[in-house]
């Protein structure tokens, strides 16, 4: 007798419960990856800020004043760039991508747009396909800045993806299905033009930053100090080139 003869026929069937289980696993995996990414980026920003402060502390008063003036100029430039940003996932931003694809914005068709950016043709946007839609917006945000940080660019795109997922993903699986996107384009959210707070203009909590610096172990502190001195050497050229305009 074949042992498989005693196995119920439905044991090999893929049920709705199985699908729900797989979708939940996928969602939890994506959430875990995003949480880990946010933690790593936050540490990166704390270290970046500390290295910059270490660099300023190591400068003489004159060089420090020049560098702080350059910092303020860069800060204002970032604020100006942020004001020009289109809200991620909003009609104006999506139509901007549509125009980049070679179409007139007045001919925007959500079904065609979705299909064009569904690279693998499986009827849903995965995180990579969704993030690709925001790459142009992020490139324009950083264009012309002195501080073009690839880590910040990647985080900006990821936060845009998370923001859009929050508004479009109705079944909570972390992906955007075709029907979800089409329904979203009919909702009031699609026409929203709320200001977008960019990564490049986010600020750190002073108390948390002070604790971070205080709790550094000697090895980490030494590494950051060495990197700060390297940055100081690189920045010295910028300070020298800024002398004439500032005088």
C-alpha positions as CSV (number, residue, x, y, z in Angstrom):
1,X,0.0,0.0,0.0
2,X,1.2,3.5,-0.9
3,X,1.5,5.6,2.3
4,X,0.2,8.6,0.5
5,X,-3.2,6.8,0.0
6,X,-3.9,7.5,3.7
7,X,-3.2,11.3,3.5
8,X,-6.3,13.4,3.1
9,X,-6.6,15.2,-0.2
10,X,-6.9,18.6,1.4
11,X,-3.6,18.4,3.1
12,X,-1.9,19.8,0.0
13,X,-4.4,22.6,-0.6
14,X,-3.3,26.2,-0.1
15,X,-6.1,27.8,2.0
16,X,-7.1,31.4,2.6
17,X,-5.7,31.0,6.1
18,X,-2.3,30.0,4.6
19,X,-2.4,33.1,2.5
20,X,-3.2,35.3,5.4
21,X,-0.3,33.7,7.4
22,X,2.2,34.4,4.6
23,X,1.0,38.0,4.2
24,X,1.3,38.5,7.9
25,X,4.9,37.1,7.8
26,X,5.8,39.3,5.0
27,X,4.4,42.4,6.7
28,X,6.2,41.6,10.0
29,X,9.4,41.1,8.1
30,X,9.1,44.4,6.4
31,X,8.2,46.2,9.6
32,X,11.3,44.6,11.3
33,X,13.6,45.7,8.5
34,X,12.2,49.3,8.6
35,X,12.6,49.5,12.4
36,X,16.2,48.3,12.2
37,X,16.9,50.8,9.4
38,X,15.5,53.7,11.4
39,X,17.6,52.8,14.5
40,X,20.8,52.5,12.4
41,X,20.1,55.8,10.7
42,X,19.4,57.6,14.0
43,X,22.7,56.4,15.3
44,X,24.4,57.5,12.1
45,X,22.9,61.0,12.5
46,X,24.1,61.2,16.2
47,X,27.6,60.2,15.2
48,X,27.6,62.6,12.2
49,X,26.5,65.5,14.5
50,X,29.1,64.6,17.1
51,X,31.9,64.4,14.6
52,X,30.9,67.8,13.3
53,X,31.0,69.3,16.8
54,X,34.3,67.6,17.5
55,X,35.7,69.2,14.3
56,X,34.5,72.7,15.4
57,X,36.0,72.2,18.9
58,X,39.3,71.4,17.3
59,X,39.4,74.6,15.1
60,X,40.8,77.9,16.1
61,X,38.3,80.7,16.7
62,X,38.6,82.2,13.3
63,X,38.2,79.0,11.4
64,X,35.3,78.0,13.6
65,X,33.5,81.3,12.9
66,X,34.0,80.7,9.1
67,X,32.8,77.2,9.3
68,X,29.7,78.1,11.4
69,X,28.9,80.7,8.8
70,X,29.1,78.1,6.0
71,X,26.9,75.8,8.1
72,X,24.3,78.5,8.4
73,X,24.4,79.1,4.7
74,X,24.0,75.4,4.0
75,X,21.1,75.1,6.5
76,X,19.2,77.9,4.8
77,X,19.8,76.3,1.4
78,X,18.3,73.0,2.7
79,X,15.3,74.8,4.0
80,X,14.8,76.5,0.6
81,X,15.1,73.2,-1.1
82,X,12.6,71.6,1.2
83,X,10.0,74.3,0.4
84,X,10.1,73.3,-3.2
85,X,9.5,69.7,-2.6
86,X,6.3,68.0,-3.7
87,X,4.5,66.0,-1.1
88,X,5.3,62.2,-1.6
89,X,2.4,60.4,-3.2
90,X,0.4,63.6,-3.8
91,X,-1.1,64.3,-7.2
92,X,1.5,66.9,-8.1
93,X,4.4,64.5,-7.3
94,X,2.9,61.6,-9.1
95,X,2.1,63.7,-12.2
96,X,5.7,64.9,-12.1
97,X,6.9,61.4,-12.5
98,X,4.2,60.9,-15.2
99,X,5.7,63.8,-17.1
100,X,9.2,62.3,-16.6
101,X,7.9,59.2,-18.2
102,X,7.1,61.2,-21.3
103,X,3.5,62.1,-20.9
104,X,1.5,65.3,-20.5
105,X,0.2,65.7,-17.0
106,X,-3.3,66.4,-18.2
107,X,-3.4,62.9,-19.6
108,X,-2.6,61.2,-16.3
109,X,-4.0,57.7,-16.1
110,X,-3.6,55.9,-12.8
111,X,-4.0,52.4,-14.4
112,X,-1.3,53.1,-17.0
113,X,0.9,54.7,-14.4
114,X,0.7,51.8,-12.1
115,X,1.4,49.3,-14.8
116,X,4.4,51.3,-16.0
117,X,6.0,51.2,-12.6
118,X,5.0,47.6,-11.8
119,X,8.4,46.4,-13.1
120,X,7.8,42.7,-12.5
121,X,4.2,42.8,-13.6
122,X,2.8,41.0,-10.6
123,X,0.0,43.5,-9.9
124,X,1.6,45.2,-6.9
125,X,4.4,47.7,-6.0
126,X,7.0,46.2,-3.8
127,X,9.2,48.5,-1.6
128,X,11.8,48.8,-4.4
129,X,9.3,49.7,-7.1
130,X,7.6,52.2,-4.8
131,X,10.9,53.9,-3.8
132,X,11.9,54.3,-7.4
133,X,9.0,56.6,-7.9
134,X,10.5,59.1,-5.4
135,X,14.1,59.0,-6.6
136,X,13.8,62.0,-8.8
137,X,12.2,64.1,-6.0
138,X,15.1,63.2,-3.7
139,X,17.7,63.9,-6.3
140,X,16.3,67.4,-6.8
141,X,16.2,67.9,-3.0
142,X,19.9,67.3,-2.7
143,X,20.9,69.0,-6.0
144,X,23.3,71.9,-5.4
145,X,23.9,71.2,-1.7
146,X,27.5,71.0,-0.3
147,X,26.5,68.2,2.1
148,X,25.2,65.5,-0.2
149,X,24.9,62.5,2.1
150,X,24.1,59.2,0.5
151,X,22.8,57.8,3.8
152,X,20.4,60.7,4.1
153,X,19.3,60.3,0.5
154,X,18.5,56.6,1.1
155,X,16.6,57.4,4.3
156,X,14.6,60.1,2.6
157,X,13.4,57.7,0.0
158,X,12.6,55.1,2.6
159,X,10.6,57.5,4.7
160,X,8.6,58.6,1.6
161,X,7.8,55.0,0.9
162,X,6.7,54.4,4.5
163,X,4.5,57.6,4.3
164,X,2.8,56.5,1.1
165,X,2.3,52.9,2.3
166,X,0.5,54.3,5.4
167,X,-2.0,56.2,3.2
168,X,-2.5,53.6,0.4
169,X,-1.9,50.2,1.8
170,X,-5.4,49.2,3.0
171,X,-4.8,45.5,3.7
172,X,-1.6,46.2,5.7
173,X,0.8,43.9,3.8
174,X,3.4,46.6,3.2
175,X,2.8,46.5,-0.6
176,X,0.6,48.6,-2.9
177,X,-1.9,46.7,-5.0
178,X,-3.2,48.0,-8.2
179,X,-6.7,48.5,-6.9
180,X,-5.4,50.2,-3.8
181,X,-3.5,52.8,-5.9
182,X,-6.5,53.5,-8.2
183,X,-8.8,54.0,-5.2
184,X,-6.2,56.3,-3.6
185,X,-6.1,58.5,-6.7
186,X,-9.9,59.1,-6.2
187,X,-9.5,60.1,-2.6
188,X,-9.0,63.6,-1.0
189,X,-5.5,62.5,0.2
190,X,-4.3,62.4,-3.4
191,X,-4.9,66.1,-3.8
192,X,-3.3,67.0,-0.5
193,X,-0.3,69.4,-0.5
194,X,0.8,69.3,3.1
195,X,4.4,70.4,3.7
196,X,6.9,67.5,3.8
197,X,9.5,67.5,6.6
198,X,12.7,66.3,5.1
199,X,15.5,64.3,6.7
200,X,18.0,67.0,5.9
201,X,16.2,69.4,8.2
202,X,15.4,67.2,11.1
203,X,16.9,68.1,14.5
204,X,18.3,65.9,17.2
205,X,17.1,66.0,20.8
206,X,19.8,67.9,22.8
207,X,19.4,65.7,25.9
208,X,19.6,62.5,23.9
209,X,22.6,63.8,22.1
210,X,24.4,64.7,25.3
211,X,23.7,61.3,26.7
212,X,24.9,59.7,23.5
213,X,28.3,61.5,23.7
214,X,28.6,60.8,27.4
215,X,27.9,57.0,27.0
216,X,30.4,56.5,24.2
217,X,33.1,53.9,25.0
218,X,36.8,54.9,24.5
219,X,37.1,53.0,21.2
220,X,34.1,54.6,19.7
221,X,35.1,58.0,20.9
222,X,38.6,57.6,19.4
223,X,37.2,56.5,16.1
224,X,34.9,59.5,15.9
225,X,37.6,61.9,16.9
226,X,39.9,60.5,14.1
227,X,37.1,60.9,11.6
228,X,36.4,64.4,12.9
229,X,40.0,65.4,12.3
230,X,39.9,64.0,8.8
231,X,36.8,66.1,8.2
232,X,38.5,69.1,9.7
233,X,41.3,68.7,7.2
234,X,38.9,68.4,4.3
235,X,36.8,71.4,5.5
236,X,39.9,73.7,5.8
237,X,39.8,74.1,2.0
238,X,36.2,75.2,2.2
239,X,37.0,77.7,4.9
240,X,39.9,79.2,2.9
241,X,37.7,79.6,-0.2
242,X,35.1,81.4,1.9
243,X,37.5,84.0,3.4
244,X,37.1,86.6,0.7
245,X,33.3,86.7,0.5
246,X,33.1,86.8,4.3
247,X,35.6,89.6,4.8
